[in-house]
Amino acid sequence: MNITSENIVNIPEQPILEGVLLLHDSIFGDADKLAGKIKKRQYLLFTLAFDLGTVIGYKIGYPVDEKKFYSWLGGVSTDYRNMGIASALMQHQHVYLREKGYDRVQTKTMNRWRSMLLLNIKTGFDITDTYLDKKGELKIVLEKELS
């Protein structure tokens, strides 16, 4: 294994984007929906993990305002879970955000994604809100100070 990580601002080149979409589809099953949402965004930050050029993990986010960043989506290939990749991606993203002047990061998750919820709490996120989405599912809003 030769795992590396990289931040890409805006939309990655096609082979990398296809790798993100394939991985997203294997986890969530809606790559077409994600591809449409990506095209509508003005500014995105992709924080990616690779093993020998293959996308094995990702975090995608965007600014809420000049000081707050929203960490929107993320996932790690099932073959690479429980190896600290999600945590490393989060740390890589947060270092970049601090360097760019952000002082808060927000994310949302659901109870069914317990490993992500626990990782967020373990790394300093606080639960700041909850709400029911359009499907009636409970969403958990978390925020972390980056300073």
C-alpha positions in Angstrom: 0.0 0.0 0.0 1.1 3.5 -0.9 -1.6 5.8 0.5 -1.3 9.5 -0.3 -3.7 12.4 0.1 -4.3 15.6 -1.8 -6.6 18.6 -1.8 -8.1 19.7 -5.1 -10.0 23.0 -5.4 -13.0 22.9 -7.7 -13.7 19.8 -9.9 -10.9 17.3 -10.3 -9.8 16.1 -13.7 -12.1 13.5 -15.3 -10.3 10.3 -14.2 -10.1 11.4 -10.6 -13.7 12.6 -10.6 -14.8 9.3 -12.0 -12.9 7.5 -9.2 -14.8 9.7 -6.6 -18.1 9.0 -8.3 -17.5 5.2 -8.4 -16.5 5.2 -4.8 -19.5 7.3 -3.8 -21.8 5.0 -5.8 -20.4 1.9 -4.0 -21.2 3.5 -0.6 -24.3 5.5 -1.2 -25.7 4.3 -4.6 -26.4 7.7 -6.1 -23.4 8.9 -8.2 -25.6 10.5 -10.9 -27.3 12.6 -8.3 -23.9 13.7 -6.8 -22.5 14.4 -10.3 -25.4 16.8 -10.9 -24.9 18.6 -7.6 -21.1 18.9 -8.1 -21.7 20.7 -11.5 -24.0 23.3 -9.7 -21.5 24.3 -7.1 -19.2 27.3 -7.7 -16.4 26.3 -5.3 -15.7 22.9 -3.9 -12.8 21.4 -2.0 -12.1 17.7 -2.7 -9.8 16.1 -0.1 -8.8 12.7 -1.5 -6.9 9.6 -0.5 -5.3 7.5 -3.1 -3.6 4.1 -3.2 -1.3 3.9 -6.2 -3.5 6.4 -8.1 -6.9 4.8 -7.2 -9.3 6.9 -5.2 -9.9 5.1 -1.9 -11.4 7.9 0.2 -12.8 11.4 -0.2 -14.3 14.4 1.6 -16.1 17.1 -0.4 -17.0 20.5 1.1 -17.6 24.1 0.3 -17.6 27.5 2.1 -20.7 28.6 4.0 -19.1 32.1 4.3 -15.7 33.5 4.7 -15.1 31.9 8.1 -17.2 28.7 8.1 -16.8 25.7 5.8 -19.3 22.9 5.3 -17.9 19.4 5.0 -20.6 17.9 2.8 -19.8 14.3 1.9 -17.2 11.7 2.5 -16.5 8.0 2.4 -13.8 5.4 2.4 -13.7 2.2 0.3 -14.8 -0.8 2.3 -11.4 -2.4 1.5 -9.7 0.4 3.4 -11.9 1.0 6.4 -10.6 0.9 10.0 -7.2 2.0 8.8 -7.5 5.6 9.9 -8.1 7.0 6.4 -11.3 8.9 7.3 -9.5 10.5 10.2 -6.4 11.4 8.1 -8.7 12.9 5.4 -10.4 15.0 8.1 -7.1 16.2 9.5 -5.8 17.0 6.0 -8.9 19.0 5.2 -8.8 20.9 8.5 -5.1 21.9 8.1 -6.0 23.3 4.7 -9.0 25.1 6.0 -7.0 26.7 8.8 -4.4 27.8 6.3 -7.1 29.5 4.2 -8.5 31.4 7.2 -11.6 29.4 8.1 -12.3 29.2 11.9 -15.2 26.7 11.9 -16.2 23.6 10.1 -19.7 22.2 10.0 -21.0 18.8 9.0 -24.2 16.7 9.2 -24.7 13.0 9.6 -27.3 10.5 10.6 -27.4 8.0 13.5 -27.1 5.2 11.0 -23.6 6.4 10.0 -22.4 5.8 13.6 -18.7 5.5 12.7 -18.7 8.9 11.2 -20.7 10.4 14.1 -18.2 8.9 16.6 -15.2 10.1 14.5 -16.6 13.6 14.5 -17.2 13.6 18.2 -13.7 12.1 19.0 -12.0 14.8 16.9 -13.6 17.8 18.6 -17.0 18.3 16.9 -19.9 19.4 19.0 -23.5 18.5 18.3 -25.2 21.9 17.7 -28.6 20.9 16.3 -30.8 18.1 15.0 -33.7 18.2 12.6 -35.9 15.9 10.5 -35.2 16.0 6.8 -37.8 15.8 4.0 -37.9 12.0 4.4 -38.4 12.2 8.1 -34.9 11.1 8.9 -33.1 12.6 11.9 -30.1 14.7 10.8 -27.4 15.6 13.3 -25.5 18.9 12.8 -22.0 19.1 14.2 -19.5 22.0 14.3 -15.9 22.3 15.3 -13.7 25.3 15.9 -10.5 25.1 13.9 -8.4 27.6 15.9 
